[in-house]
Amino acid sequence: MCGIVGACRADNGVRQILLRGLTTLEYRGYDSAGLAFVGDKNVQRLAVAGRVAKLRQITKITDGSTGIGHTRWATHGAPDEHNAHPIAVGQVALAHNGIIENHAELRRELTDAGRVFHTDTDSEVAAHLLDMALADGDDFLTAMRRTAAKLHGAYALVAVAAGNNSIAFARDGSPLMAGTDNKNGFFVASDAQALNGIAHRALYVEDRHCGLISTAGITLVTTDGETAAQNWQPLPSGSETVLLGEHRHFMEKEIFEQPDAIAAALQHHLPKHQLSLRHFGNGATSLFKRTRQVVIIACGTSYHAALIATYWLRNFGIPCRAAIASEYRYCPDKLAAGVLAVGVSQSGETADTLSAMRTAKSAGATTVALVNVPHSAMAREADLLMLACAGTEIGVAATKSFTAQLTQLLILTLALTKARNVLAPAQEEDTLMQLRQLPYLMRRALLIEDDIRRWARVFAGADSALFIGRHTHYPLALEGALKLKEISYIHAEGCAAGELKHGTLALVDKRVPIVGLAPDNELLPKITSNLAEVAARDGRLFVLAGEKFDMPATDTLRLQDGGNFLSPLIYAVPLQLLAYHTALQKGTDIDKPRNLAKSVTVE
Ligand code: M6R
């Protein structure tokens, strides 16, 4: 979603830093981009609808020693040049991530006060408030504080003002950080990646805090004006520069990275391939012992990982449920003691998940963040942190983060079970042995790519597709459908196979390709019957199965899945490949599908 970068440097122009930062943030998804530089008498704003490459073209001869940049993912107002940020009003230019919920009311008040609006955005009210405060004689920081105090909703704001070589900022609910190169360069950004290789230390701005950076340093205060503590941390340098290498798309690269990513995650969390509760950090053993119930909170693909984990936890007798974060935050559990709330998120910044975690925490739960981005908001706020260790994921479609999350959720399941003394040593050894095989089994699953390409030719010609499965393969059916629709724009539905005859079966005819998931487990006879019901109605079946599935004349691809627990991780691979190759045939923008963003920082 929207991205922010700002820079102040004494000795040089900041255009390259801003453009480089915006390019790094492109993967998050956006539809317009802009820059603003401080001049003596005005601010110079340049913006485009479309890509940062276009912005680079039109800003070739513009630069300054203080400036801000933004990539906008439209929420209020069309994704065109005039709604792009930074928004210039009077003597200021302002960029905003988040949503200002009381914008309509503020717009009415400001219009009554004679202000004229030029965009359809919710953000313009903040630019007017800031400009008015400066016109009233406030200094820049006070003007930003007064502006922030009037806003309801979620925001990260950065702004520049004519004749003032500093950047004012404010945060409530949307990520924002400051950075320094330890010399005379100070920066702000919505994501550490934007300052990769530029800043050496970072300060994560807390909610309801405001500040000012200039080449002289940084001032940080609360929105009430109290001086705030500055907690600087080293910014890991060279956080990898992510290159496509031999691949056509990041999604393809990330699918093929899964065996190595999982091997690295296993090495990190199970050194010597042993399950040690101490590895989870101080107090984890007693926390896990006390845990009576688990609620796993997530969105999208991460929610599907959460759903799969509930089958594992229940298998070991641990009461649990998975909750969609955007629903949970408005209908939380009445939490009793002993509840562990696990937030699962690739980005660690998803607004709904972050907020639902806060809801659970304030109701008394202990929180665990299972995230892929180490310094994300969820990582910083949770009581316990588990890293997915998948490496940077650029493609909007989550792939390796999904299987990495599942790996960690399985390890967490074992840890909880072990702490409660209900994990038999043989079962622990058996599950760990399955886990050790995982990278190898994933490599094998990738080998069916050619057959999947053949399937994809059929799917690319369809208007609609179905995915069906049972038990842990039901959430996987949901995931297969989500993957296909988000990058190929084909309507797709995932369905619990037993539910088919309660409605979805009516959709089945020979034009709808149907993926059946039929692993070798105790439910194989049941899913085989469900698939037979589909075949009897002319449904065109494409089945991913183990060795035992037997339905003559059915297009079947065989997978070696290594046992019940690992099966959904292995079956995920061909589903990702199917979505990828279908989208490839349709010629869509695979890494940046329309209307979507990698990191969803608005509600
Ligand atoms: O960063 P998160 O894991 O919290 O993101 C949640 C969803 O937005 C994300 O999984 C989304 O559904 C993906 N685009 C799916 O591929």
Residues whose N, C-alpha, C, O or C-beta is under 5 A from the ligand:
A	BS01	M6R	C299 G300 T301 S302 V344 S345 Q346 S347 G348 T350 V396 A397 A398 A597 K598 V600
